[in-house]
Amino acid sequence: MKTTHTLQDVLVRFGKTVDQQPLTIQNEGYSTLTVCDKVTVRLVFDDSNGIIQLISPISPDNPEIYADLLELNMFREQLAGARFILLRESGKLALQKHIVINNTTVHEFEVLFEEFISIALKWYETFSDQNKLSEEESDSVSTLVMDDIFNRA
């Protein structure tokens, strides 16, 4: 229960700094925040393990690049501990990060959250650019995108 109280305290104070209103854990066990009108982050709380998961969709599901993104999960340092996942229920590729919440201060959470958002925004923009290119030149997109992905790693 201490973890739940710690999380709620962090969310309330963090929500006031980024959204001018407190974030709360909804009945479903998560809270949602949209950043820069682009990236949505779902904050899911796992009470039994004292962990909060940050999950941010970055692209529609694309079987052609999903295997490549799974390989990029090996580069956890460049992803700041996050990893790529598939959200089957929404048909999207996403970035996910686990944060242990015990004894985490608001400042520490802010740093971890901002780091996660920065990476999620970069990948979101990469795939947004890919979608724009695919409308123009469908044959050469996958090579350009994959070059960009592996250069980021």
C-alpha angles and dihedrals in degrees: 000000000000088000092053090051091047092050094047090050092049093047094048094049094039092048090054091054097048105027105019088239131075120263115225135191106257122218089265090061098254145082128211130217130180118211126200089351086279114072124051118201122198112205107205119189121213102196096184092058100030091237133134118205121210111205123182125176110226105173145002111269110280116179090197093066102026093087090050091051090051088055089051089059085081088071094068093151092061088047091050091240094311125122139200118255139173118242100205095183092061099027094237139126112234145181117239133190132180119215123189103226102195110115091355113148124216089249093052090048091049091053092049092045094049090048090051092047092050092054093042091051092051092052093042090053091046091056093041088055089048091054091051091049093046090059089055105035115012096175100059101036101091093054093048093046094046091049089053093047094051092044089056090054 
